[in-house]
C-alpha cells in the first residue's frame, strides 16, 4: 500500500485525506504516513473488544484523544470588560459596517495604487479632492469611531507589542493581549508562545505552526 501512495501526486493524496476527514497539511512524506496510519487504525479497532456492559459502538469520552486530529493551540482567552466598553465596541462595529472604503486616487488605473493605502489627493484639478462623487469618498473627521473603543482589538483586548519573553510580565491578561513583533525569529517566538500559555495571555498573531 505504501508503494501505491508513493506513486500518487500530492493533490491525489490530499483528496484521499479529505475523504477520510484527515488533515492535509505537511509534505508528501507526512501525507503518506497519515494515510498509512488511517489504514492501520481500522484493523486495530476490529481486534479490540468492547468492554462488558457496553454496545459495539463505544461512547464518546471527553478524555479521548483522536489520533487523526492535530494538536494546535487555539486562543480562547476573553477580556474582562465593563458594560460601557462592550457598548462602545458594539457601536464601533456598527459604524464600521457603514464606513465607505477609502481608495487612493486612480486606484483602478494602476495595480500598484490599488495595493497601497490611503493618500490625501492633491492637485488643483484632482476630481477626488474636489469631492466628485464618482471618484470615491474622502477621509474626514466625521468618519471617526467611538473614542472609548479606539485602539482596542475587535475582541476587546488592548494590544501590547512584545519582542521578548520579559515583555510578557508587564501584561495584564484580563484586559491586555500580546502581539509579537514581525522581526522576532521563530525560536524566540516559540518561547514567547510557551510563556504566554503559562501566564494565560492571548497572542493575537499566533501562527498555525506554533
TORVOTI-602335 format. One record per residue: residue number from 1; residue in three letters; x, y, z of N, C-alpha, C, CB in turn. Coordinates in nm, 3 decimals. Last residue first. Glycine has a CB too. Layout:
<marvexs>
fifi,doba,n_east,n_north,n_up,ca_east,ca_north,ca_up,c_east,c_north,c_up,cb_east,cb_north,cb_up
NUM,ALA,X,Y,Z,X,Y,Z,X,Y,Z,X,Y,Z
...
</marvexs>
This chain:
<marvexs>
fifi,doba,n_east,n_north,n_up,ca_east,ca_north,ca_up,c_east,c_north,c_up,cb_east,cb_north,cb_up
210,UNK,0.282,2.712,1.528,0.344,2.731,1.659,0.253,2.676,1.769,0.374,2.879,1.684
209,UNK,0.166,2.711,1.284,0.272,2.614,1.301,0.340,2.626,1.435,0.373,2.629,1.193
208,UNK,-0.013,2.923,1.293,-0.067,2.787,1.300,0.042,2.684,1.326,-0.140,2.754,1.172
207,UNK,0.081,3.198,1.507,0.085,3.124,1.382,0.036,2.982,1.402,0.225,3.124,1.325
206,UNK,-0.080,3.471,1.661,-0.018,3.340,1.675,-0.027,3.263,1.544,-0.085,3.260,1.789
205,UNK,-0.145,3.740,1.713,-0.094,3.698,1.583,-0.019,3.566,1.593,-0.001,3.807,1.524
204,UNK,-0.229,3.755,1.981,-0.322,3.789,1.875,-0.276,3.740,1.738,-0.342,3.939,1.871
203,UNK,-0.218,3.558,2.254,-0.131,3.609,2.149,-0.217,3.632,2.025,-0.011,3.511,2.120
202,UNK,-0.326,3.595,2.587,-0.363,3.566,2.450,-0.265,3.634,2.354,-0.506,3.613,2.421
201,UNK,-0.198,3.445,2.876,-0.204,3.565,2.792,-0.237,3.524,2.650,-0.070,3.645,2.797
200,UNK,-0.141,3.266,3.083,-0.279,3.285,3.039,-0.299,3.409,2.955,-0.369,3.291,3.156
199,UNK,0.115,3.205,3.150,0.057,3.322,3.215,-0.090,3.345,3.176,0.138,3.445,3.179
198,UNK,0.159,2.983,2.986,0.172,2.970,3.131,0.104,3.085,3.205,0.319,2.964,3.170
197,UNK,0.127,3.095,2.734,0.034,2.992,2.778,0.039,2.974,2.929,0.064,2.860,2.709
196,UNK,0.350,3.263,2.728,0.217,3.323,2.726,0.111,3.221,2.771,0.184,3.376,2.586
195,UNK,0.556,3.076,2.715,0.543,3.159,2.835,0.405,3.224,2.842,0.652,3.268,2.838
194,UNK,0.510,2.971,2.458,0.506,2.884,2.575,0.486,2.964,2.703,0.634,2.800,2.584
193,UNK,0.543,3.202,2.298,0.415,3.130,2.300,0.402,3.043,2.425,0.400,3.043,2.174
192,UNK,0.811,3.260,2.346,0.709,3.357,2.388,0.573,3.289,2.395,0.704,3.477,2.291
191,UNK,0.928,3.039,2.222,0.947,3.060,2.367,0.843,3.157,2.422,1.088,3.114,2.396
190,UNK,0.853,3.086,1.958,0.804,2.966,2.026,0.818,2.978,2.177,0.878,2.842,1.976
189,UNK,1.000,3.321,1.912,0.854,3.325,1.906,0.793,3.204,1.978,0.807,3.329,1.760
188,UNK,1.260,3.230,1.915,1.216,3.317,2.024,1.064,3.326,2.028,1.277,3.457,2.008
187,UNK,1.246,3.079,1.677,1.282,3.016,1.803,1.236,3.100,1.922,1.433,2.994,1.811
186,UNK,1.173,3.268,1.475,1.087,3.153,1.507,1.118,3.091,1.641,1.099,3.049,1.400
185,UNK,1.227,3.618,1.565,1.254,3.492,1.497,1.167,3.379,1.546,1.398,3.456,1.514
184,UNK,1.068,3.928,1.521,1.103,3.821,1.615,1.118,3.690,1.539,0.995,3.807,1.726
183,UNK,0.974,4.123,1.354,1.116,4.091,1.344,1.159,3.979,1.437,1.197,4.214,1.372
182,UNK,0.710,4.167,1.422,0.737,4.095,1.298,0.882,4.054,1.284,0.697,4.179,1.180
181,UNK,0.621,4.111,1.766,0.678,4.191,1.659,0.716,4.108,1.539,0.798,4.265,1.709
180,UNK,0.316,3.983,1.885,0.458,3.963,1.869,0.507,4.044,1.749,0.491,3.813,1.851
179,UNK,0.093,4.107,2.105,0.115,4.098,1.960,0.265,4.095,1.939,0.047,4.219,1.883
178,UNK,-0.112,4.012,2.380,0.020,4.033,2.321,0.014,4.024,2.170,0.120,3.932,2.376
177,UNK,-0.366,4.193,2.558,-0.322,4.078,2.480,-0.191,4.114,2.411,-0.430,4.035,2.376
176,UNK,-0.545,4.293,2.853,-0.443,4.315,2.751,-0.406,4.184,2.683,-0.319,4.380,2.813
175,UNK,-0.719,4.230,3.056,-0.760,4.337,2.965,-0.662,4.359,2.851,-0.778,4.465,3.040
174,UNK,-0.616,4.008,3.190,-0.760,4.033,3.195,-0.803,4.133,3.088,-0.799,4.084,3.332
173,UNK,-0.340,3.995,3.184,-0.416,3.903,3.098,-0.565,3.934,3.093,-0.397,3.762,3.145
172,UNK,-0.133,4.259,3.161,-0.246,4.216,3.243,-0.336,4.126,3.157,-0.327,4.340,3.300
171,UNK,0.216,4.250,3.116,0.083,4.244,3.055,-0.019,4.194,3.157,0.085,4.152,2.931
170,UNK,0.475,4.235,3.200,0.407,4.363,3.223,0.265,4.363,3.169,0.485,4.476,3.161
169,UNK,0.572,3.992,3.117,0.549,4.011,3.261,0.472,4.139,3.291,0.682,4.013,3.335
168,UNK,0.629,4.002,2.848,0.502,3.943,2.889,0.469,3.969,3.035,0.503,3.795,2.864
167,UNK,0.885,4.093,2.815,0.776,4.188,2.792,0.641,4.133,2.837,0.771,4.224,2.644
166,UNK,1.047,3.871,2.843,1.035,3.963,2.957,0.921,4.062,2.939,1.165,4.038,2.976
165,UNK,1.049,3.752,2.592,0.970,3.689,2.699,0.949,3.786,2.815,1.039,3.562,2.749
164,UNK,1.017,4.007,2.337,1.089,3.904,2.410,1.002,3.854,2.523,1.225,3.957,2.464
163,UNK,0.843,4.179,2.215,0.961,4.139,2.139,1.044,4.034,2.210,1.046,4.260,2.110
162,UNK,0.512,4.289,2.179,0.605,4.206,2.254,0.720,4.166,2.162,0.535,4.079,2.312
161,UNK,0.267,4.537,2.222,0.370,4.481,2.136,0.475,4.410,2.221,0.435,4.591,2.050
160,UNK,-0.060,4.490,2.315,0.072,4.525,2.367,0.176,4.458,2.280,0.087,4.482,2.518
159,UNK,-0.397,4.597,2.277,-0.280,4.529,2.221,-0.151,4.583,2.282,-0.278,4.544,2.069
158,UNK,-0.670,4.528,2.475,-0.575,4.632,2.440,-0.446,4.564,2.395,-0.549,4.731,2.560
157,UNK,-0.953,4.336,2.365,-0.823,4.348,2.431,-0.751,4.474,2.385,-0.737,4.224,2.402
156,UNK,-1.176,4.310,2.209,-1.187,4.393,2.328,-1.057,4.410,2.402,-1.289,4.335,2.420
155,UNK,-1.169,4.193,1.963,-1.208,4.108,2.075,-1.228,4.188,2.203,-1.104,4.001,2.097
154,UNK,-1.069,4.400,1.802,-1.211,4.364,1.793,-1.259,4.273,1.904,-1.238,4.298,1.662
153,UNK,-0.855,4.599,2.019,-0.871,4.489,1.925,-1.020,4.455,1.914,-0.789,4.364,1.968
152,UNK,-0.863,4.954,2.054,-0.888,4.820,2.106,-0.900,4.719,1.993,-1.015,4.819,2.193
151,UNK,-0.844,5.208,1.949,-0.720,5.137,1.980,-0.739,4.996,2.031,-0.644,5.213,2.078
150,UNK,-1.144,5.321,2.090,-1.035,5.349,1.998,-0.908,5.277,2.043,-1.010,5.501,1.988
149,UNK,-1.364,5.307,2.246,-1.315,5.181,2.189,-1.196,5.201,2.097,-1.426,5.112,2.113
148,UNK,-1.415,5.569,2.314,-1.394,5.473,2.423,-1.338,5.340,2.372,-1.525,5.449,2.498
147,UNK,-1.465,5.697,2.072,-1.339,5.723,2.140,-1.311,5.620,2.248,-1.339,5.863,2.200
146,UNK,-1.590,5.545,1.785,-1.615,5.575,1.926,-1.482,5.589,1.999,-1.701,5.464,1.992
145,UNK,-1.441,5.684,1.481,-1.519,5.588,1.558,-1.530,5.631,1.704,-1.457,5.448,1.548
144,UNK,-1.472,5.920,1.209,-1.406,5.867,1.328,-1.500,5.778,1.408,-1.356,5.981,1.415
143,UNK,-1.583,6.049,0.997,-1.577,5.904,0.989,-1.508,5.842,1.111,-1.504,5.862,0.863
142,UNK,-1.554,6.320,1.032,-1.683,6.261,1.065,-1.685,6.110,1.059,-1.786,6.314,0.974
141,UNK,-1.313,6.389,0.927,-1.321,6.375,1.071,-1.452,6.310,1.113,-1.305,6.511,1.138
140,UNK,-1.256,6.194,0.630,-1.299,6.314,0.700,-1.308,6.286,0.849,-1.435,6.364,0.646
139,UNK,-1.140,6.088,0.327,-1.126,6.068,0.471,-1.159,6.200,0.541,-0.981,6.019,0.509
138,UNK,-1.379,6.075,0.062,-1.262,6.134,0.125,-1.260,6.100,0.273,-1.260,6.286,0.106
137,UNK,-1.492,5.830,-0.176,-1.507,5.912,-0.055,-1.372,5.963,-0.006,-1.576,5.831,0.055
136,UNK,-1.498,5.852,-0.542,-1.479,5.787,-0.413,-1.482,5.884,-0.297,-1.349,5.713,-0.412
135,UNK,-1.559,5.964,-0.783,-1.419,5.941,-0.754,-1.395,5.880,-0.616,-1.343,6.069,-0.766
134,UNK,-1.821,6.033,-0.812,-1.778,5.912,-0.881,-1.631,5.880,-0.856,-1.802,5.927,-1.029
133,UNK,-1.842,6.278,-0.675,-1.892,6.156,-0.613,-1.840,6.029,-0.681,-2.042,6.155,-0.616
132,UNK,-1.584,6.501,-0.623,-1.674,6.447,-0.723,-1.717,6.307,-0.677,-1.607,6.442,-0.865
131,UNK,-1.414,6.647,-0.453,-1.529,6.575,-0.398,-1.632,6.537,-0.504,-1.597,6.660,-0.292
130,UNK,-1.177,6.750,-0.518,-1.292,6.840,-0.538,-1.424,6.772,-0.503,-1.295,6.888,-0.683
129,UNK,-1.021,6.526,-0.483,-1.005,6.636,-0.390,-1.122,6.733,-0.398,-0.875,6.710,-0.416
128,UNK,-1.106,6.385,-0.708,-1.136,6.333,-0.574,-1.122,6.442,-0.469,-1.044,6.214,-0.540
127,UNK,-1.010,6.538,-0.916,-1.154,6.521,-0.901,-1.191,6.468,-0.763,-1.208,6.427,-1.009
126,UNK,-0.769,6.783,-0.927,-0.797,6.647,-0.880,-0.945,6.632,-0.849,-0.711,6.613,-0.756
125,UNK,-0.674,7.026,-1.007,-0.785,6.968,-1.083,-0.820,6.826,-1.039,-0.750,6.968,-1.231
124,UNK,-0.465,7.079,-0.827,-0.573,7.177,-0.843,-0.694,7.115,-0.911,-0.523,7.297,-0.922
123,UNK,-0.349,6.833,-0.597,-0.361,6.883,-0.735,-0.482,6.971,-0.752,-0.367,6.766,-0.832
122,UNK,-0.412,6.535,-0.407,-0.355,6.669,-0.426,-0.368,6.709,-0.573,-0.205,6.673,-0.381
121,UNK,-0.556,6.321,-0.162,-0.549,6.367,-0.302,-0.499,6.511,-0.310,-0.688,6.356,-0.370
120,UNK,-0.377,6.131,0.069,-0.456,6.252,0.050,-0.444,6.300,-0.094,-0.412,6.362,0.148
119,UNK,-0.407,5.784,0.047,-0.322,5.901,0.033,-0.412,6.022,0.007,-0.217,5.883,-0.084
118,UNK,-0.442,5.457,0.184,-0.499,5.587,0.154,-0.391,5.695,0.144,-0.601,5.625,0.260
117,UNK,-0.223,5.202,0.049,-0.326,5.255,0.137,-0.373,5.393,0.093,-0.275,5.261,0.278
116,UNK,-0.186,4.991,-0.245,-0.139,5.085,-0.144,-0.255,5.136,-0.061,-0.064,5.202,-0.209
115,UNK,-0.299,4.843,-0.442,-0.243,4.771,-0.328,-0.197,4.863,-0.217,-0.129,4.684,-0.373
114,UNK,-0.368,5.027,-0.631,-0.476,4.951,-0.569,-0.428,4.875,-0.447,-0.537,4.854,-0.669
113,UNK,-0.124,5.114,-0.720,-0.202,5.205,-0.638,-0.315,5.131,-0.568,-0.257,5.320,-0.723
112,UNK,-0.041,4.900,-0.874,0.041,4.936,-0.758,-0.034,5.032,-0.666,0.173,4.999,-0.803
111,UNK,-0.226,4.900,-1.082,-0.234,4.795,-0.981,-0.153,4.830,-0.858,-0.186,4.663,-1.039
110,UNK,-0.400,5.180,-1.191,-0.268,5.121,-1.171,-0.276,5.020,-1.057,-0.161,5.231,-1.141
109,UNK,-0.673,5.242,-1.199,-0.594,5.254,-1.321,-0.460,5.180,-1.311,-0.569,5.400,-1.352
108,UNK,-0.797,5.238,-0.958,-0.846,5.143,-1.057,-0.759,5.142,-1.183,-0.988,5.176,-1.094
107,UNK,-0.693,5.448,-0.819,-0.651,5.314,-0.778,-0.691,5.208,-0.881,-0.712,5.280,-0.642
106,UNK,-0.722,5.722,-0.849,-0.694,5.639,-0.967,-0.640,5.502,-0.928,-0.594,5.709,-1.059
105,UNK,-0.639,5.787,-0.513,-0.677,5.844,-0.641,-0.630,5.755,-0.756,-0.620,5.986,-0.656
104,UNK,-0.721,5.513,-0.289,-0.632,5.617,-0.340,-0.678,5.665,-0.478,-0.487,5.566,-0.346
103,UNK,-1.018,5.469,-0.100,-0.923,5.424,-0.201,-0.843,5.542,-0.252,-0.995,5.352,-0.316
102,UNK,-1.198,5.366,0.166,-1.121,5.481,0.119,-1.011,5.430,0.026,-1.060,5.561,0.238
101,UNK,-1.520,5.249,0.182,-1.381,5.208,0.162,-1.305,5.325,0.100,-1.371,5.081,0.071
100,UNK,-1.743,5.392,0.433,-1.702,5.360,0.295,-1.557,5.316,0.290,-1.722,5.481,0.203
99,UNK,-1.906,5.248,0.710,-1.797,5.334,0.665,-1.756,5.298,0.523,-1.677,5.324,0.760
98,UNK,-2.086,5.070,0.809,-2.139,5.176,0.722,-2.030,5.268,0.668,-2.241,5.258,0.799
97,UNK,-1.936,4.909,0.970,-2.010,4.846,0.861,-2.064,4.949,0.762,-2.125,4.762,0.917
96,UNK,-1.851,5.083,1.164,-1.755,5.038,1.064,-1.824,4.974,0.945,-1.657,4.940,1.126
95,UNK,-2.077,5.111,1.325,-2.031,5.226,1.246,-1.937,5.182,1.134,-1.961,5.328,1.337
94,UNK,-2.087,4.859,1.442,-2.198,4.903,1.359,-2.158,5.021,1.270,-2.317,4.942,1.447
93,UNK,-1.846,4.861,1.583,-1.866,4.762,1.478,-1.979,4.802,1.385,-1.895,4.625,1.538
92,UNK,-1.898,5.069,1.765,-1.790,5.084,1.666,-1.806,4.985,1.551,-1.653,5.064,1.734
91,UNK,-2.101,4.954,1.916,-2.131,5.073,1.836,-2.024,5.094,1.729,-2.142,5.197,1.926
90,UNK,-1.959,4.747,2.037,-2.072,4.715,1.950,-2.107,4.833,1.860,-2.194,4.674,2.033
89,UNK,-1.774,4.895,2.186,-1.727,4.803,2.082,-1.839,4.767,1.984,-1.671,4.675,2.145
88,UNK,-1.948,5.032,2.360,-1.864,5.108,2.268,-1.813,5.019,2.155,-1.745,5.171,2.343
87,UNK,-2.059,4.823,2.505,-2.146,4.903,2.420,-2.065,4.983,2.317,-2.230,4.998,2.505
86,UNK,-1.827,4.737,2.637,-1.899,4.647,2.547,-1.990,4.724,2.451,-1.981,4.546,2.627
85,UNK,-1.769,4.960,2.793,-1.676,4.922,2.686,-1.742,4.827,2.588,-1.551,4.856,2.746
84,UNK,-1.989,4.959,2.966,-1.966,5.075,2.879,-1.873,5.038,2.763,-1.906,5.192,2.960
83,UNK,-1.965,4.719,3.108,-2.077,4.737,3.016,-2.054,4.852,2.919,-2.204,4.761,3.095
82,UNK,-1.619,4.607,3.104,-1.738,4.661,3.168,-1.846,4.686,3.062,-1.704,4.793,3.245
81,UNK,-1.447,4.298,3.044,-1.491,4.431,3.001,-1.611,4.475,3.081,-1.524,4.430,2.851
80,UNK,-1.190,4.094,3.019,-1.287,4.133,3.122,-1.326,4.278,3.094,-1.227,4.116,3.268
79,UNK,-1.147,3.898,2.720,-1.117,4.011,2.807,-1.228,4.033,2.910,-1.096,4.137,2.725
78,UNK,-1.071,3.549,2.692,-1.164,3.659,2.667,-1.132,3.773,2.764,-1.312,3.613,2.683
77,UNK,-0.884,3.298,2.535,-0.893,3.397,2.642,-0.986,3.511,2.600,-0.754,3.451,2.678
76,UNK,-0.839,3.113,2.343,-0.977,3.124,2.389,-0.992,3.226,2.502,-1.027,2.989,2.435
75,UNK,-0.642,3.020,2.072,-0.660,3.115,2.182,-0.808,3.127,2.216,-0.603,3.253,2.146
74,UNK,-0.544,2.696,2.013,-0.638,2.799,1.971,-0.666,2.890,2.090,-0.769,2.737,1.917
73,UNK,-0.285,2.484,1.911,-0.336,2.574,2.014,-0.429,2.678,1.952,-0.220,2.643,2.089
72,UNK,-0.318,2.165,1.786,-0.296,2.305,1.752,-0.363,2.392,1.856,-0.351,2.337,1.610
71,UNK,-0.257,1.859,1.707,-0.254,1.935,1.831,-0.218,2.079,1.799,-0.154,1.873,1.932
70,UNK,-0.479,1.713,1.472,-0.353,1.776,1.502,-0.365,1.858,1.630,-0.307,1.864,1.385
69,UNK,-0.644,1.403,1.473,-0.651,1.546,1.492,-0.514,1.600,1.527,-0.753,1.582,1.599
68,UNK,-0.626,1.128,1.466,-0.638,1.198,1.339,-0.638,1.347,1.351,-0.760,1.154,1.270
67,UNK,-0.631,1.029,1.721,-0.502,1.031,1.654,-0.508,1.112,1.525,-0.457,0.890,1.625
66,UNK,-0.806,1.184,1.983,-0.812,1.129,1.848,-0.677,1.142,1.781,-0.920,1.199,1.766
65,UNK,-0.843,1.101,2.306,-0.754,1.180,2.221,-0.751,1.117,2.083,-0.611,1.189,2.281
64,UNK,-1.087,1.130,2.550,-1.041,1.055,2.434,-0.961,1.147,2.343,-1.160,0.992,2.358
63,UNK,-1.201,1.261,2.759,-1.058,1.247,2.765,-1.001,1.173,2.645,-1.020,1.176,2.891
62,UNK,-1.471,1.245,2.708,-1.409,1.377,2.698,-1.257,1.367,2.696,-1.453,1.464,2.813
61,UNK,-1.584,0.987,2.500,-1.526,1.024,2.628,-1.456,1.157,2.612,-1.426,0.914,2.680
60,UNK,-1.858,0.825,2.354,-1.758,0.930,2.348,-1.713,0.966,2.487,-1.812,1.053,2.275
59,UNK,-1.890,0.469,2.358,-1.939,0.601,2.393,-1.825,0.701,2.389,-2.005,0.600,2.532
58,UNK,-1.861,0.246,2.083,-1.808,0.300,2.208,-1.865,0.439,2.232,-1.653,0.304,2.207
57,UNK,-2.067,0.010,1.961,-2.027,0.150,1.939,-1.986,0.210,2.072,-2.143,0.233,1.875
56,UNK,-2.142,-0.224,2.086,-2.026,-0.226,2.000,-1.976,-0.085,1.970,-2.058,-0.298,1.870
55,UNK,-2.230,-0.133,2.428,-2.258,-0.176,2.292,-2.130,-0.178,2.212,-2.362,-0.085,2.226
54,UNK,-2.133,-0.260,2.749,-2.143,-0.152,2.651,-2.169,-0.211,2.514,-2.014,-0.066,2.650
53,UNK,-2.088,-0.468,2.918,-2.192,-0.373,2.958,-2.207,-0.258,2.862,-2.163,-0.320,3.093
52,UNK,-1.735,-0.491,2.870,-1.862,-0.552,2.908,-1.961,-0.445,2.952,-1.841,-0.655,3.020
51,UNK,-1.574,-0.316,2.598,-1.590,-0.354,2.738,-1.728,-0.412,2.765,-1.566,-0.234,2.829
50,UNK,-1.500,-0.461,2.276,-1.566,-0.358,2.356,-1.581,-0.405,2.499,-1.705,-0.323,2.297
49,UNK,-1.178,-0.563,2.165,-1.315,-0.594,2.205,-1.371,-0.482,2.290,-1.321,-0.727,2.282
48,UNK,-0.979,-0.511,1.887,-1.008,-0.467,2.024,-1.154,-0.494,2.056,-0.975,-0.316,2.042
47,UNK,-0.965,-0.572,1.623,-0.904,-0.665,1.717,-0.935,-0.630,1.861,-0.756,-0.668,1.697
46,UNK,-1.084,-0.353,1.506,-1.152,-0.481,1.496,-1.097,-0.581,1.596,-1.141,-0.536,1.356
45,UNK,-0.893,-0.155,1.558,-1.024,-0.143,1.623,-1.100,-0.275,1.617,-1.107,-0.033,1.556
44,UNK,-0.682,-0.233,1.398,-0.664,-0.238,1.543,-0.798,-0.230,1.615,-0.573,-0.124,1.588
43,UNK,-0.794,-0.187,1.149,-0.755,-0.323,1.184,-0.737,-0.336,1.335,-0.626,-0.362,1.112
42,UNK,-0.832,0.093,1.148,-0.948,0.004,1.149,-0.913,-0.139,1.189,-1.013,0.003,1.014
41,UNK,-0.551,0.184,1.153,-0.642,0.207,1.266,-0.763,0.114,1.264,-0.689,0.351,1.266
40,UNK,-0.420,0.149,0.917,-0.390,0.055,1.025,-0.489,0.069,1.140,-0.249,0.077,1.076
39,UNK,-0.511,0.360,0.765,-0.543,0.223,0.721,-0.518,0.122,0.832,-0.461,0.186,0.598
38,UNK,-0.405,0.576,0.901,-0.550,0.563,0.896,-0.592,0.423,0.853,-0.610,0.666,0.800
37,UNK,-0.133,0.538,0.855,-0.185,0.527,0.992,-0.335,0.511,0.996,-0.145,0.647,1.072
36,UNK,-0.129,0.589,0.582,-0.095,0.455,0.630,-0.145,0.434,0.773,0.056,0.433,0.623
35,UNK,-0.192,0.862,0.586,-0.282,0.767,0.521,-0.255,0.625,0.567,-0.268,0.777,0.368
34,UNK,0.028,0.966,0.720,-0.105,0.984,0.777,-0.206,0.888,0.717,-0.151,1.128,0.756
33,UNK,0.236,0.901,0.546,0.235,0.843,0.680,0.098,0.855,0.744,0.340,0.911,0.768
32,UNK,0.163,1.061,0.328,0.165,0.915,0.313,0.159,0.848,0.449,0.290,0.869,0.237
31,UNK,0.194,1.317,0.439,0.063,1.274,0.390,0.055,1.122,0.378,0.033,1.339,0.254
30,UNK,0.467,1.323,0.496,0.372,1.331,0.606,0.233,1.283,0.563,0.363,1.475,0.658
29,UNK,0.568,1.315,0.235,0.602,1.208,0.329,0.505,1.206,0.446,0.745,1.226,0.380
28,UNK,0.478,1.555,0.126,0.427,1.429,0.074,0.454,1.314,0.169,0.489,1.399,-0.062
27,UNK,0.427,1.782,0.409,0.480,1.743,0.280,0.428,1.606,0.239,0.633,1.743,0.284
26,UNK,0.134,1.950,0.559,0.259,1.876,0.558,0.306,1.842,0.418,0.245,1.750,0.638
25,UNK,-0.224,1.901,0.586,-0.103,1.981,0.597,0.021,1.891,0.595,-0.106,2.066,0.726
24,UNK,-0.470,1.786,0.592,-0.399,1.781,0.464,-0.271,1.865,0.468,-0.490,1.830,0.352
23,UNK,-0.635,1.574,0.834,-0.567,1.698,0.796,-0.485,1.679,0.669,-0.475,1.745,0.911
22,UNK,-0.924,1.379,0.734,-0.794,1.391,0.797,-0.728,1.521,0.753,-0.704,1.269,0.762
21,UNK,-1.157,1.263,0.621,-1.167,1.369,0.723,-1.037,1.381,0.802,-1.285,1.341,0.819
20,UNK,-1.132,1.102,0.405,-1.127,1.036,0.536,-1.130,1.136,0.652,-1.002,0.949,0.547
19,UNK,-1.133,1.279,0.197,-1.240,1.180,0.203,-1.246,1.111,0.338,-1.222,1.076,0.094
18,UNK,-0.896,1.414,0.249,-1.022,1.485,0.267,-1.139,1.387,0.276,-1.044,1.584,0.153
17,UNK,-0.712,1.215,0.180,-0.719,1.261,0.319,-0.850,1.334,0.345,-0.601,1.352,0.353
16,UNK,-0.754,1.199,-0.094,-0.781,1.082,-0.010,-0.795,1.121,0.136,-0.671,0.978,-0.026
15,UNK,-0.668,1.455,-0.167,-0.807,1.416,-0.191,-0.845,1.296,-0.107,-0.830,1.386,-0.340
14,UNK,-0.399,1.440,-0.103,-0.485,1.530,-0.026,-0.632,1.498,-0.046,-0.457,1.675,-0.064
13,UNK,-0.312,1.263,-0.300,-0.305,1.224,-0.159,-0.395,1.312,-0.073,-0.160,1.233,-0.108
12,UNK,-0.349,1.420,-0.527,-0.427,1.298,-0.511,-0.427,1.250,-0.366,-0.374,1.188,-0.601
11,UNK,-0.160,1.622,-0.479,-0.302,1.656,-0.492,-0.391,1.533,-0.472,-0.330,1.720,-0.629
10,UNK,0.077,1.478,-0.485,0.035,1.540,-0.359,-0.114,1.575,-0.363,0.118,1.666,-0.330
9,UNK,0.034,1.169,-0.672,0.076,1.308,-0.655,0.025,1.363,-0.522,0.024,1.395,-0.772
8,UNK,0.143,0.828,-0.616,0.042,0.932,-0.632,0.103,1.071,-0.619,-0.071,0.915,-0.530
7,UNK,0.337,0.649,-0.551,0.321,0.678,-0.693,0.218,0.788,-0.720,0.280,0.553,-0.766
6,UNK,0.307,0.619,-0.280,0.425,0.689,-0.328,0.411,0.727,-0.475,0.550,0.603,-0.308
5,UNK,0.076,0.465,-0.255,0.072,0.604,-0.213,0.190,0.682,-0.271,0.072,0.614,-0.060
4,UNK,0.178,0.220,-0.345,0.068,0.283,-0.417,0.060,0.432,-0.383,-0.066,0.214,-0.385
3,UNK,0.367,0.161,-0.153,0.413,0.188,-0.289,0.304,0.258,-0.370,0.454,0.059,-0.358
2,UNK,0.204,0.116,0.066,0.292,0.231,0.070,0.341,0.268,-0.069,0.410,0.204,0.161
1,UNK,0.083,-0.122,0.000,0.000,0.000,0.000,0.086,0.126,0.000,-0.094,0.001,0.122
</marvexs>
